Each structure stands twice: as C-alpha cells, then as structure tokens.
Amino acid sequence: MSKIIVPGRAQGIVLKTTSPINFLGAVDKKTGMIRDKKYDIFEKSIKDTVLVFPHGIGSSVGAYTIFSLKSHQSAPVAMICQKADLTVASGCALANIPMVVVSTEEFDSIQNGNNITIDTSSENFLTNQFL
C-alpha cells in the first residue's frame, strides 16, 4: 500500500538502487552525482530523476543535503521509498520534493529507466510506465 509523505506532482525517469542512501556522504550536493563507490548507482546523477531507494541512512544533516540539492537545481523531481525515515522526509518537505512510500511489491515492480508519474491529488497517484 502506498502512502503520501510529501504531496506534489512530478514526472521523470527512474533511477533505482536497492541500497539505502546516505545523502550527506554519498551525494554531491552541487551536482547530484553519487560519489560513493559502494553504491550501484555510483557516478550517476540523481538530478531530474525519480529516485527510488529503500530508505535513507546516516546523519540528520542529510535533510540539509536534500535541500541543498534543490537549491543547486540538482535534486530529483520525486522520491519513492519503502519506508519513510525522518531525514529523507524532512529534506523532501523542506525542498518541496514529492515523496511517497510504497509496498515491497510496488518497489520491486519499479525498474530503472521506467517513466513514472506521481500526482498525489489523484486516487492512483503512482503511474509506472514501462519504456
């Protein structure tokens, strides 16, 4: 079952990882590039993507990193997680980035490169289009 954490509307191409993300340590806040080699999305940019990941980890300063990403126009257009943690939820709320939490089944059905639309004002607010 899906749950809206931060409302909004966004459309973009999925960038998905099955690893929890430490925004403070893994993401360059000016460029949006994943700079930590232990991530399967290393050297990929989260800019203008629908970022799909299990949840955030690490310091609560990660919320500021998310806000900084938005300020530098390097943020994802939306985030989809399996669980809402305080750091990512706070960062998305501060930066006005739509965020939803999805079930394991929904998470598993989302693939890299899919085009996803999130519209939290709609009853079926997540549309996963296979490319």
The 8 nearest C-alpha neighbors of each residue, nearest first, counted from 0:
[[1, 102, 101, 2, 105, 100, 103, 104],
 [2, 0, 101, 100, 102, 99, 3, 105],
 [1, 3, 100, 99, 4, 101, 0, 98],
 [2, 4, 99, 5, 6, 98, 100, 1],
 [3, 5, 99, 98, 2, 6, 88, 100],
 [6, 4, 98, 97, 3, 92, 7, 91],
 [7, 5, 97, 119, 3, 4, 98, 8],
 [6, 8, 97, 119, 118, 5, 9, 96],
 [7, 9, 118, 117, 119, 97, 10, 6],
 [10, 8, 117, 116, 76, 77, 118, 7],
 [9, 11, 116, 115, 117, 76, 8, 114],
 [12, 10, 48, 49, 114, 115, 13, 116],
 [11, 13, 114, 48, 112, 113, 49, 115],
 [14, 12, 49, 111, 112, 113, 48, 15],
 [13, 15, 50, 111, 51, 49, 48, 12],
 [16, 14, 51, 111, 52, 50, 13, 17],
 [15, 17, 52, 18, 51, 39, 40, 14],
 [16, 18, 52, 53, 19, 15, 51, 39],
 [19, 17, 16, 20, 52, 53, 38, 39],
 [18, 20, 54, 55, 53, 56, 52, 17],
 [21, 19, 55, 56, 22, 18, 54, 25],
 [20, 22, 56, 57, 24, 23, 25, 55],
 [23, 21, 61, 26, 25, 24, 20, 64],
 [22, 24, 61, 21, 64, 25, 26, 60],
 [25, 23, 21, 22, 26, 35, 57, 27],
 [24, 26, 35, 34, 22, 21, 33, 23],
 [27, 25, 33, 22, 32, 34, 28, 31],
 [26, 28, 31, 32, 29, 30, 33, 34],
 [27, 29, 68, 31, 30, 67, 26, 64],
 [28, 30, 27, 71, 31, 68, 73, 67],
 [31, 29, 32, 73, 27, 28, 44, 71],
 [30, 32, 73, 44, 27, 45, 46, 28],
 [33, 31, 44, 27, 30, 43, 42, 26],
 [34, 32, 26, 41, 42, 25, 43, 35],
 [33, 35, 25, 26, 32, 42, 41, 36],
 [34, 36, 25, 37, 33, 41, 38, 24],
 [37, 35, 41, 38, 34, 39, 42, 33],
 [36, 38, 35, 39, 41, 40, 34, 25],
 [39, 37, 41, 40, 36, 35, 18, 33],
 [38, 40, 41, 16, 37, 36, 18, 17],
 [39, 41, 38, 43, 42, 16, 33, 15],
 [42, 40, 33, 38, 36, 43, 39, 34],
 [43, 41, 33, 32, 34, 40, 44, 36],
 [44, 42, 32, 41, 40, 33, 45, 31],
 [43, 45, 32, 31, 46, 33, 42, 30],
 [44, 46, 31, 75, 48, 32, 47, 74],
 [45, 47, 73, 74, 75, 44, 31, 48],
 [48, 46, 75, 76, 74, 45, 11, 49],
 [49, 47, 75, 12, 11, 45, 46, 50],
 [48, 50, 13, 77, 11, 78, 76, 75],
 [49, 51, 78, 14, 48, 15, 13, 75],
 [50, 52, 15, 79, 78, 80, 14, 49],
 [51, 53, 16, 80, 17, 54, 15, 19],
 [52, 54, 81, 80, 19, 17, 82, 18],
 [55, 53, 19, 80, 82, 52, 81, 83],
 [54, 56, 20, 19, 21, 87, 84, 86],
 [57, 55, 21, 20, 19, 54, 58, 22],
 [58, 56, 21, 59, 55, 61, 23, 22],
 [57, 59, 60, 61, 23, 56, 21, 86],
 [58, 60, 61, 86, 62, 57, 85, 63],
 [59, 61, 58, 62, 63, 23, 64, 86],
 [62, 60, 23, 64, 22, 59, 63, 58],
 [63, 61, 90, 86, 65, 60, 64, 89],
 [62, 64, 66, 60, 61, 65, 67, 90],
 [65, 63, 61, 67, 62, 66, 28, 23],
 [66, 64, 68, 90, 62, 63, 67, 61],
 [65, 67, 94, 63, 69, 64, 68, 90],
 [68, 66, 70, 64, 69, 65, 28, 63],
 [67, 69, 74, 28, 73, 65, 71, 66],
 [68, 70, 74, 72, 66, 67, 71, 73],
 [71, 69, 67, 68, 72, 66, 73, 94],
 [70, 72, 68, 73, 69, 29, 67, 28],
 [73, 71, 69, 70, 74, 68, 46, 29],
 [74, 72, 46, 68, 31, 71, 30, 69],
 [75, 73, 68, 46, 69, 72, 47, 31],
 [74, 76, 47, 48, 46, 77, 45, 49],
 [75, 77, 47, 48, 49, 9, 96, 74],
 [78, 76, 97, 49, 75, 96, 98, 9],
 [79, 77, 98, 50, 49, 51, 97, 80],
 [78, 80, 51, 99, 100, 98, 50, 52],
 [81, 79, 100, 53, 52, 82, 54, 51],
 [80, 82, 53, 101, 100, 102, 54, 103],
 [83, 81, 80, 54, 100, 84, 53, 101],
 [84, 82, 88, 54, 100, 85, 80, 81],
 [83, 85, 86, 87, 88, 55, 82, 54],
 [84, 86, 88, 87, 89, 83, 59, 90],
 [85, 87, 62, 59, 89, 88, 84, 61],
 [88, 86, 90, 89, 85, 84, 62, 55],
 [87, 89, 85, 91, 90, 86, 84, 92],
 [90, 88, 92, 86, 87, 91, 62, 85],
 [89, 91, 62, 87, 65, 93, 92, 88],
 [90, 92, 96, 94, 88, 89, 93, 95],
 [91, 93, 95, 89, 90, 94, 5, 88],
 [94, 92, 90, 91, 95, 89, 66, 96],
 [93, 95, 66, 91, 92, 96, 69, 90],
 [96, 94, 92, 91, 93, 97, 5, 7],
 [95, 97, 91, 77, 94, 76, 98, 92],
 [98, 96, 77, 5, 7, 6, 95, 78],
 [99, 97, 78, 5, 4, 79, 77, 96],
 [100, 98, 3, 79, 4, 2, 80, 101],
 [99, 101, 80, 2, 81, 1, 79, 82],
 [100, 102, 1, 81, 105, 0, 106, 80],
 [103, 101, 105, 0, 104, 106, 81, 1],
 [102, 104, 106, 105, 107, 81, 101, 108],
 [103, 105, 107, 102, 106, 108, 101, 0],
 [106, 104, 108, 102, 107, 103, 101, 109],
 [105, 107, 103, 104, 108, 109, 102, 101],
 [106, 108, 104, 105, 109, 103, 110, 102],
 [107, 109, 105, 106, 104, 110, 127, 103],
 [110, 108, 106, 107, 105, 111, 127, 113],
 [111, 109, 113, 112, 108, 13, 15, 107],
 [112, 110, 13, 14, 15, 113, 109, 12],
 [111, 113, 13, 12, 110, 114, 14, 130],
 [114, 112, 129, 13, 130, 111, 12, 110],
 [113, 115, 12, 128, 11, 13, 127, 129],
 [116, 114, 127, 126, 11, 10, 128, 113],
 [115, 117, 10, 126, 9, 125, 118, 11],
 [118, 116, 125, 9, 8, 124, 10, 119],
 [119, 117, 8, 124, 120, 121, 7, 116],
 [118, 120, 124, 121, 6, 7, 117, 8],
 [119, 121, 118, 122, 124, 7, 6, 8],
 [122, 120, 124, 119, 123, 118, 125, 117],
 [121, 123, 124, 120, 119, 118, 125, 117],
 [124, 122, 121, 125, 126, 119, 118, 120],
 [123, 125, 118, 119, 121, 117, 122, 126],
 [124, 126, 117, 123, 116, 127, 118, 115],
 [127, 125, 116, 115, 128, 117, 124, 123],
 [128, 126, 115, 114, 125, 129, 116, 113],
 [129, 127, 114, 113, 115, 126, 130, 116],
 [128, 130, 113, 114, 127, 112, 110, 115],
 [129, 113, 128, 114, 112, 12, 127, 110]]
